[in-house]
Amino acid sequence: MLAEASGPGVLFAKLRALLFFLWSFTLALPLFVTMLAMAPFVMLFDKSRLVGDAGSGGGGACRRALAIHTLEALRTSSKKASS
């Protein structure tokens, strides 16, 4: 069984932990509120983007896949050239 530590060091460590938690919460709260305010607009624009992608007959998916494939091809060719 472990003995519990005591003394001013433990109290200071607990105080530091509490202050760290409060500071993190203080910084995160405005970000959380901003994200909540933006959420309806993001959902609305995501719906219109998905409808636009579906209406293009998959052309958008092909363009995105081509861009990714091109980057991967460049990455592998640069690895071969460096070795």
Biotite code that builds the C-alpha atoms (Angstrom):
import biotite.structure as struc

atoms = struc.array([
    struc.Atom([0.000, 0.000, 0.000], chain_id="A", res_id=1, res_name="MET", atom_name="CA", element="C"),
    struc.Atom([1.295, 3.420, -0.920], chain_id="A", res_id=2, res_name="LEU", atom_name="CA", element="C"),
    struc.Atom([1.659, 6.058, 1.722], chain_id="A", res_id=3, res_name="ALA", atom_name="CA", element="C"),
    struc.Atom([0.076, 9.376, 0.791], chain_id="A", res_id=4, res_name="GLU", atom_name="CA", element="C"),
    struc.Atom([2.507, 12.285, 0.600], chain_id="A", res_id=5, res_name="ALA", atom_name="CA", element="C"),
    struc.Atom([1.815, 15.412, 2.584], chain_id="A", res_id=6, res_name="SER", atom_name="CA", element="C"),
    struc.Atom([3.366, 18.765, 3.155], chain_id="A", res_id=7, res_name="GLY", atom_name="CA", element="C"),
    struc.Atom([3.652, 22.133, 1.453], chain_id="A", res_id=8, res_name="PRO", atom_name="CA", element="C"),
    struc.Atom([4.915, 20.600, -1.828], chain_id="A", res_id=9, res_name="GLY", atom_name="CA", element="C"),
    struc.Atom([1.756, 18.541, -2.270], chain_id="A", res_id=10, res_name="VAL", atom_name="CA", element="C"),
    struc.Atom([-0.453, 21.515, -1.477], chain_id="A", res_id=11, res_name="LEU", atom_name="CA", element="C"),
    struc.Atom([1.471, 23.649, -3.987], chain_id="A", res_id=12, res_name="PHE", atom_name="CA", element="C"),
    struc.Atom([1.146, 20.942, -6.661], chain_id="A", res_id=13, res_name="ALA", atom_name="CA", element="C"),
    struc.Atom([-2.616, 20.720, -6.110], chain_id="A", res_id=14, res_name="LYS", atom_name="CA", element="C"),
    struc.Atom([-2.901, 24.499, -6.313], chain_id="A", res_id=15, res_name="LEU", atom_name="CA", element="C"),
    struc.Atom([-0.925, 24.540, -9.567], chain_id="A", res_id=16, res_name="ARG", atom_name="CA", element="C"),
    struc.Atom([-3.174, 21.808, -10.995], chain_id="A", res_id=17, res_name="ALA", atom_name="CA", element="C"),
    struc.Atom([-6.297, 23.742, -10.035], chain_id="A", res_id=18, res_name="LEU", atom_name="CA", element="C"),
    struc.Atom([-4.960, 26.973, -11.558], chain_id="A", res_id=19, res_name="LEU", atom_name="CA", element="C"),
    struc.Atom([-3.997, 25.130, -14.748], chain_id="A", res_id=20, res_name="PHE", atom_name="CA", element="C"),
    struc.Atom([-7.516, 23.673, -15.034], chain_id="A", res_id=21, res_name="PHE", atom_name="CA", element="C"),
    struc.Atom([-9.156, 27.065, -14.469], chain_id="A", res_id=22, res_name="LEU", atom_name="CA", element="C"),
    struc.Atom([-6.870, 28.782, -16.986], chain_id="A", res_id=23, res_name="TRP", atom_name="CA", element="C"),
    struc.Atom([-7.524, 26.082, -19.623], chain_id="A", res_id=24, res_name="SER", atom_name="CA", element="C"),
    struc.Atom([-11.268, 26.315, -19.045], chain_id="A", res_id=25, res_name="PHE", atom_name="CA", element="C"),
    struc.Atom([-11.126, 30.127, -19.299], chain_id="A", res_id=26, res_name="THR", atom_name="CA", element="C"),
    struc.Atom([-9.346, 29.927, -22.653], chain_id="A", res_id=27, res_name="LEU", atom_name="CA", element="C"),
    struc.Atom([-11.586, 27.166, -24.019], chain_id="A", res_id=28, res_name="ALA", atom_name="CA", element="C"),
    struc.Atom([-14.934, 28.739, -23.143], chain_id="A", res_id=29, res_name="LEU", atom_name="CA", element="C"),
    struc.Atom([-14.897, 31.527, -25.782], chain_id="A", res_id=30, res_name="PRO", atom_name="CA", element="C"),
    struc.Atom([-13.781, 29.052, -28.425], chain_id="A", res_id=31, res_name="LEU", atom_name="CA", element="C"),
    struc.Atom([-16.626, 26.699, -27.512], chain_id="A", res_id=32, res_name="PHE", atom_name="CA", element="C"),
    struc.Atom([-19.194, 29.523, -27.666], chain_id="A", res_id=33, res_name="VAL", atom_name="CA", element="C"),
    struc.Atom([-17.851, 30.628, -31.056], chain_id="A", res_id=34, res_name="THR", atom_name="CA", element="C"),
    struc.Atom([-18.090, 27.090, -32.415], chain_id="A", res_id=35, res_name="MET", atom_name="CA", element="C"),
    struc.Atom([-21.665, 26.795, -31.163], chain_id="A", res_id=36, res_name="LEU", atom_name="CA", element="C"),
    struc.Atom([-22.571, 30.050, -32.904], chain_id="A", res_id=37, res_name="ALA", atom_name="CA", element="C"),
    struc.Atom([-20.994, 28.906, -36.185], chain_id="A", res_id=38, res_name="MET", atom_name="CA", element="C"),
    struc.Atom([-22.491, 25.407, -36.179], chain_id="A", res_id=39, res_name="ALA", atom_name="CA", element="C"),
    struc.Atom([-25.821, 26.225, -37.908], chain_id="A", res_id=40, res_name="PRO", atom_name="CA", element="C"),
    struc.Atom([-24.036, 28.063, -40.741], chain_id="A", res_id=41, res_name="PHE", atom_name="CA", element="C"),
    struc.Atom([-21.523, 25.247, -41.202], chain_id="A", res_id=42, res_name="VAL", atom_name="CA", element="C"),
    struc.Atom([-24.329, 22.689, -41.390], chain_id="A", res_id=43, res_name="MET", atom_name="CA", element="C"),
    struc.Atom([-26.240, 24.823, -43.904], chain_id="A", res_id=44, res_name="LEU", atom_name="CA", element="C"),
    struc.Atom([-23.237, 25.312, -46.181], chain_id="A", res_id=45, res_name="PHE", atom_name="CA", element="C"),
    struc.Atom([-22.217, 21.650, -45.902], chain_id="A", res_id=46, res_name="ASP", atom_name="CA", element="C"),
    struc.Atom([-25.666, 20.652, -47.170], chain_id="A", res_id=47, res_name="LYS", atom_name="CA", element="C"),
    struc.Atom([-25.373, 22.953, -50.178], chain_id="A", res_id=48, res_name="SER", atom_name="CA", element="C"),
    struc.Atom([-21.823, 21.749, -50.887], chain_id="A", res_id=49, res_name="ARG", atom_name="CA", element="C"),
    struc.Atom([-22.892, 18.107, -50.799], chain_id="A", res_id=50, res_name="LEU", atom_name="CA", element="C"),
    struc.Atom([-25.809, 18.835, -53.136], chain_id="A", res_id=51, res_name="VAL", atom_name="CA", element="C"),
    struc.Atom([-23.386, 20.578, -55.493], chain_id="A", res_id=52, res_name="GLY", atom_name="CA", element="C"),
    struc.Atom([-21.001, 17.615, -55.433], chain_id="A", res_id=53, res_name="ASP", atom_name="CA", element="C"),
    struc.Atom([-23.824, 15.183, -56.143], chain_id="A", res_id=54, res_name="ALA", atom_name="CA", element="C"),
    struc.Atom([-25.057, 17.331, -59.021], chain_id="A", res_id=55, res_name="GLY", atom_name="CA", element="C"),
    struc.Atom([-21.659, 17.330, -60.716], chain_id="A", res_id=56, res_name="SER", atom_name="CA", element="C"),
    struc.Atom([-21.858, 13.595, -61.331], chain_id="A", res_id=57, res_name="GLY", atom_name="CA", element="C"),
    struc.Atom([-18.765, 12.746, -59.341], chain_id="A", res_id=58, res_name="GLY", atom_name="CA", element="C"),
    struc.Atom([-16.537, 15.192, -61.220], chain_id="A", res_id=59, res_name="GLY", atom_name="CA", element="C"),
    struc.Atom([-15.575, 16.883, -57.979], chain_id="A", res_id=60, res_name="GLY", atom_name="CA", element="C"),
    struc.Atom([-14.560, 13.562, -56.469], chain_id="A", res_id=61, res_name="ALA", atom_name="CA", element="C"),
    struc.Atom([-12.381, 12.802, -59.487], chain_id="A", res_id=62, res_name="CYS", atom_name="CA", element="C"),
    struc.Atom([-10.674, 16.190, -59.272], chain_id="A", res_id=63, res_name="ARG", atom_name="CA", element="C"),
    struc.Atom([-9.966, 15.738, -55.573], chain_id="A", res_id=64, res_name="ARG", atom_name="CA", element="C"),
    struc.Atom([-8.657, 12.212, -56.112], chain_id="A", res_id=65, res_name="ALA", atom_name="CA", element="C"),
    struc.Atom([-6.421, 13.430, -58.945], chain_id="A", res_id=66, res_name="LEU", atom_name="CA", element="C"),
    struc.Atom([-4.934, 16.123, -56.720], chain_id="A", res_id=67, res_name="ALA", atom_name="CA", element="C"),
    struc.Atom([-4.207, 13.605, -53.959], chain_id="A", res_id=68, res_name="ILE", atom_name="CA", element="C"),
    struc.Atom([-2.752, 11.108, -56.432], chain_id="A", res_id=69, res_name="HIS", atom_name="CA", element="C"),
    struc.Atom([-0.508, 13.792, -57.923], chain_id="A", res_id=70, res_name="THR", atom_name="CA", element="C"),
    struc.Atom([0.827, 14.749, -54.488], chain_id="A", res_id=71, res_name="LEU", atom_name="CA", element="C"),
    struc.Atom([1.512, 11.107, -53.624], chain_id="A", res_id=72, res_name="GLU", atom_name="CA", element="C"),
    struc.Atom([3.309, 10.579, -56.934], chain_id="A", res_id=73, res_name="ALA", atom_name="CA", element="C"),
    struc.Atom([5.480, 13.638, -56.318], chain_id="A", res_id=74, res_name="LEU", atom_name="CA", element="C"),
    struc.Atom([6.247, 12.462, -52.789], chain_id="A", res_id=75, res_name="ARG", atom_name="CA", element="C"),
    struc.Atom([7.344, 8.981, -53.915], chain_id="A", res_id=76, res_name="THR", atom_name="CA", element="C"),
    struc.Atom([9.436, 10.344, -56.802], chain_id="A", res_id=77, res_name="SER", atom_name="CA", element="C"),
    struc.Atom([11.242, 12.727, -54.453], chain_id="A", res_id=78, res_name="SER", atom_name="CA", element="C"),
    struc.Atom([11.972, 9.848, -52.052], chain_id="A", res_id=79, res_name="LYS", atom_name="CA", element="C"),
    struc.Atom([13.454, 7.789, -54.908], chain_id="A", res_id=80, res_name="LYS", atom_name="CA", element="C"),
    struc.Atom([15.571, 10.712, -56.078], chain_id="A", res_id=81, res_name="ALA", atom_name="CA", element="C"),
    struc.Atom([17.001, 11.366, -52.610], chain_id="A", res_id=82, res_name="SER", atom_name="CA", element="C"),
    struc.Atom([18.037, 7.750, -51.992], chain_id="A", res_id=83, res_name="SER", atom_name="CA", element="C"),
])
